[in-house]
Amino acid sequence: MIRVVRRSTLRELREASPLTGLPGNTRIRRELSGRISAHQPFALCHLDIDRFKSVNDTYGFVRGDELILLLAAVLRRTAAGEFIGHVGGDDFVVICGPRRAEALLNATITEFERRVPAVYDPAHAQQGYLTTVDRRGETRKWELATLSVGVATSEHRRYADPAEVVSAAAEMKSVAKREPGSHVAVDRRRT
């Protein structure tokens, strides 16, 4: 039996993250371009796992991959029906309606924080942190992974291209990373 595979399916497979199966950067850019050109209201939510490197360095990349797959699974549940993309590494995006973003992100953070201890060894999960020795021989304490999220919306700003939106969301993600624990920073600037 010969199977015919549609071109769009092959393109989607090529553009997907090999680890998560979620759309990658090319597809993310195309999604943003479509919403910008159609003047659809949207929120770009850029999620990043805090302290991901400490998990990778302590347990190895297989455990790091488990953490990435955990966030992918959480997003598939909490952002069902919305566009979910895997930028790469521990970075993800969700593109949704601006009014949907807050509830979606709150649910994502709650479920991620509830499930993240299972990725750690039981002793580390119970104490709520793990320790590593850095290059200088100093012991560092790392709390369990949390999420930093930067959000850029079309509510207050008009964007001409995806690069502008991505830049605004990345800037907000940097703001969120300066706060302890999981945090969401929303760009409320007007242009």
C-alpha positions, 0 to 999 in steps of 0.5 A, a space after each residue: 500500500 502506498 501512502 500519500 503524505 500532504 506537503 503541508 504535513 511534511 513541512 509541519 514535521 520539518 518545522 517541529 521540535 524533535 523533542 516536543 513535536 511542537 512547532 518551531 521558530 519558522 512556524 512561530 514566525 508564520 503564525 505571528 505574521 498571519 495575526 499581524 497582517 490580519 489585525 487579529 488581537 493577540 498575546 505572545 507569551 514567552 515562557 522560560 524555565 528558571 534554573 533549568 541549567 542546574 537540573 541539566 548540570 546535576 542530573 544530565 541532559 536526559 533529566 533536563 529533557 524531562 523538564 522540557 517535556 513536562 512544560 510541553 505537556 502542561 502547556 498542551 493541557 492548559 493552553 489547549 486550542 491555542 498556538 503553542 510553540 517550542 522556540 528551543 531549549 527551555 523556551 516556549 511560546 503561546 499565542 492566544 487572545 489577549 484576554 485569555 493570557 492571564 488565566 492560561 498563564 496562571 493555570 500553567 504556573 500552578 500545574 507546572 509548580 505542582 508537577 515539577 518536584 517529580 523531575 528531581 531526586 526525592 531528597 532534593 524535591 523534599 528539601 525544595 532545592 539542590 546544590 551544585 559546585 561552581 567553577 570556582 569551587 563554591 557551593 550554590 543552592 538552587 531552588 526547584 524550577 519555576 517559570 518566567 514569562 514575558 507577554 507582549 500584546 496587540 492591545 496597546 501596541 501595533 506591531 509591523 513584524 514578528 521580530 518586534 513582538 518577539 523582542 517586546 516579549 523577550 524584554 518582558 521575560 527578562 523583567 520577569 526573571 528578576 523576580 523571585 519564583 514564577 513571575 509574569 511580566 506584561 508589556 503595557 507600553 503604548 505606542 
